[in-house]
Amino acid sequence: MRNLKLIKRFSRGIIPVNFLVTIVSVYAIASHRDQANKLIGTYFWGKIITLALMIFFAMASRRNELYYYQNLGLSKQKLAFTIGLFDFGLWLVFIVISYLQ
């Protein structure tokens, strides 16, 4: 439970921006149903690239803050993997819901 709170604290600046990318891609898929098969690949790679860039810039800008998380038992890799997995999973659920409707 403590680790989840720490991950949530670290991801405060990352999740809102990536959620905006998620909403834009879901809206585009939902509004262009006839071209959804072509758009999904583009939005998939767009999501992967923006997620990786946001995590990279968060790690670079909060370099000194990362020592705090490492002292509490969370490595940089664990932070990045957890944030990436959560955000990509959320994107995937929303895309599947919008694609099926």
Protein Blocks (a to p, Z undefined) as FASTA:
>chain_A
ZZmmmmmmmmmmmmmmmmmmmmmmmmmmmmmmmlmmmmmmmmmmmmmmmmmmmmmmmmmm
mmmmmmmmmmnopafklmmmmmmmmmmmmmmmmmmmmmmZZ
